[in-house]
Amino acid sequence: MTDKKGRDDLLGASSVAVTRGGSSPALADDAPPSYTVSAENGPVQPDTLLLAGTTIYSAGAAASPPLYEVSFAIGHLRESNTTVSLSRFDQVVRTTEQQVSDELTGEDLAPQQVPRVSTRKKHLYDLKRALASRLTNPTFTYFLESQSRGTMGHFGLKTHRHRFGTASGYRAYKASRPRPRADLEPQDIAFVAKDRGKGRYEWRDGGSDGEKRLVAHETSENGIYKLQVVVPQSQKERDAIVALWCLHLWWEIASANVEPMSWEQGESRLRPSVLLDPVH
């Protein structure tokens, strides 16, 4: 993962100061705002996103607050982990009345409406990994569970292979549950992540051929994880591609960091077969 110095170099000291000491941006209180700048109004423009620790920033706006947060550092996740939450930070503008006085006479003037900007954290998705101890294989080992009505819903992630058997990337399916507690069932392909080698993936809109609109380029190098989104998107689409990017990173990193089997574990697994071997 990116250390603090590396993140300072990438984002600038001003943006790092937002979360210094492990604290999140100030959250809005529970009182209803006078008006709100909604994150869901209008398209979200192309941007390059950087995952640093548990926080996702815009790499092109170093002084801006973070955009998203995961509950656990993706780079430290393993196959033993089962749930990670993803939240989005929304900027909220609230007006309050402030009494002012005339500088010359000292008389009170009519109260003025003063805007105040705060940040509200919205839980969007839970990133999930199915338990390995299950008796039946789940449809999706890695999947997204929607935690808000403002998302595109549930998703499941699967590897995709060419007809010759070589892995070519991943497919993200829209998914639904036929009944409570049931496994997710795949529907249409929403996005396709094509492996371009050396930690690079190309994300496209879904379809049977997976050759629709180019959405984003993903790169992973020396613990630095970037997603370059190249098209305007709705807020729901941007939230979904960010969540799927994090889910895909978890899968890749966990698979690459599986703890090697110890000698004792290997010996215990081999022992039954040795005992069953015929004696010559």
N, C-alpha and C positions, 0 to 999 in steps of 0.2 A: 504493500500500500504506500501512498504518497506520505512522506514524513512532513512535519510542520514547515521546515525550510523549503521543501519542494512545493508545498501548497502556496507559501508566500510568494515564491518566484512565479508561479502560474497565475495566481489570482490578484496579487498585490496585497500589501499589508492592510489596506483599508477594509477589504472584504473579509480578511481573516479575523480582524478585530470584532466582527459581528458575532462570532461564536467562540471567541477566546474564553478559556476556562470551562468549556464544555456546555455553556448555557445556550439556549435557543433564543431567537428573537423574541422581544416582548410580545405577549399575546393580548388580544383585545379582551376586555371584560365582558360579562354576560349581558350588559344592557344593550338594547337594540340600537344600531347606529342611525344617525339622522339620514345619511346616505352612504352608499358603499360603492367602491370601484370594484365591480365584479370581475373575477378571473375568467368568467365564462362569456364575456361580451366581446364579440368580434374574433377574427382569426388570430392565432398565435404565430408570430413571424418566425422564419428560419433562425436557428441559433445553434451554437456549439455548447453542449453541456458537459460539465466536468464533475465526476464523482470523486470527492475527497473525503475519506473516512466515512462518516454517515450522512454527509451533506452533498447535495447536488447544486452546483452554481452555474451561472452563465459565464463561460470563459471570456466572452466579449464585453462583459460589464463588471469589471473587477470590484467597483465600489458598491454594487447593488447587493441587497440582501439575498440569502439563499432562496432557491426555488422549491426544493423538495428535501425531504429527510427520510432516511430509513432507520429503523429502530436498532439495527445491528450492522456493523461494518461488513460489507459484502465480501471484502478480501479475507475476512477471518471465518467465513462460514464453511461448514463441512457437510457431509452427507448425514451427519447425526442431527443437524438442526432441522426444525420442522416449520417454523413460522417467523416471518419478518414483516413488519408493517411499513407501508409507504404513505407519507403524508405530504400535502402541498401547503406552502405558505402563501396566503392571500393577503394582499395589502388592503386595508380597510380605512376609509376616510370618514371621520366622525366630526361633527360640528358641535361646539359648546359655546355658550354665551359667556362673554368676558366684559366686565364693567371697566370702562375707561373714563378718564377725566380730562378736561381741557387743560392744556399745559400752562396757559396764561392765567385763567381764572380759578382753576382748581375745581370747577363745577363738574358734577357727574354728567356725562353724556349718555346718549342711548346705548344700551348694550350692543356689542358687536359679535357677530358669528365668527368664531375662530376655528379653522379646520385643524384636526389632529390626525396624524397617520399612525396606525398601529398594525400589527400583524396577527393574523388568525391562522391556526394550523388545522387543516382539514384532513381527516383520515380517509384515504381513497381506496387502497387495496391492502390485502394480506397476501404476501408471497408465501407459497406453501410447497412443502415437499412431503409426499406420501410416506407413511411409515413403512420401513422395510420388513417389519414383523408381520404384516398382513398375510392372511392365508391365500387371498386372491390378488392377482396383479391389478393395480388401478389402471384406468384408462390413461391418466396422465400422472407421471411421477412428479413433475413440477407444474404448478398451476397458480392462477391468480383468483382470489375470491374478492369480489367487489364489496366494499364497505360503505358505499354512498350511492344514492340514486343518481348522482350527477356523473357517473362513469359509463363506460360502454358495456359494463357487465362482466361476467366471469370469462376467463381465458384458460386454455390448456396449451402447454408447449410440448412438442414432440420433435425428435430428430428426423431428418429426411435424408434418404439415400437414393443415389442413382440406381438404375436398373442393374448396374454392374456390381453393386454392393458397397461402393465407397461413399462415405458420408459427405453430404453436400451442404448441410446446414440444418436449419430448424424451421418448423412451421408453427405459427400461433393460431389456434382455433378459437373462435367464439364458442362458448360452452354453456350448458344449462344443466340443472338438476331436475330429473323427472319427479322426484319426491324428496322431502327432507332427509338429510343424512346420506342420500344416495351419492354415488360417484358422479362426477361431471361427465356429461356426454358431449362429444364433439359436434359442432355445427359447421358453419362456413369457415374457410381459411381467411383470417383477418390480415395477417402479415406473414411475410417470408423473410428469413435471415439467411443469406447465402454466404457460405464460407469463401473468402477470397485469400486465405492464407496469412500466416504471420500475425495472428490475432486480429485480423480485419474481417468485418462482416458488412454485407450490404443489405439493408432492410428495404423491402418493397411492400406495397399493398398486396393483399392476397388475391387468390384466384386459382383455378385449377392448374394453370401453367406457371403461376408464380412470377410472371413477367410483366406485371403492371407497374404503376408509377413508382419511381425511386423516391424513398422517403428519407433515408438517413444512412450515414456511414458510421460504423462502430470501429473503434481502434482500442487495443489494449497493448501497452508497451511499458515495461519496467514498473509495473504497478500503477500506471496512470491510465485511467479509463475515461474515454471520451465518446460522446454521441453527437455527431454533426447532422442536425436536422436541416434538410435542404428545401423543404416546401412549407408554405403556410398550412396550419392545421387548426381544427377546432380544439377547444380546450380538452374535450373528452378524448380526442385522438392523441393529443400530446401527452396527456396523463397515461394513456394506455401504452404508448410506445416507450415511455420512460419506465413504466413498471415492468414491461416485457424485457427491456434492456437489462434492468437489474436482475430479473429472474434468470435470464440467460447467462449473465455473469456468474451468478451463484452456481448454476449447473456446471459451467466450464471450470470455475475455480475449485469447487468441491470435488469434481472428478479428477482434477490434476493433483489434488492434495489428499488423496485417500491414504490413511495411515497404513504403512506396510504391515503385513502379517508377521507377528513375532514367531520365533522358533517354537515356543510352547504351543501356540495356536496351530501352526502347521503340523506339529507332531500329533496333536490331539485329533486333527482331521484325518490324518493318514492312518492312525492306529487301527480303526475298525477294519479298513481294507486289508491291512497287513495280517490281522488275525484271521480273515476269511480266506487268505491265499492257501491253496492246497500245499501240503507238505510233500516234497518229492524225496 
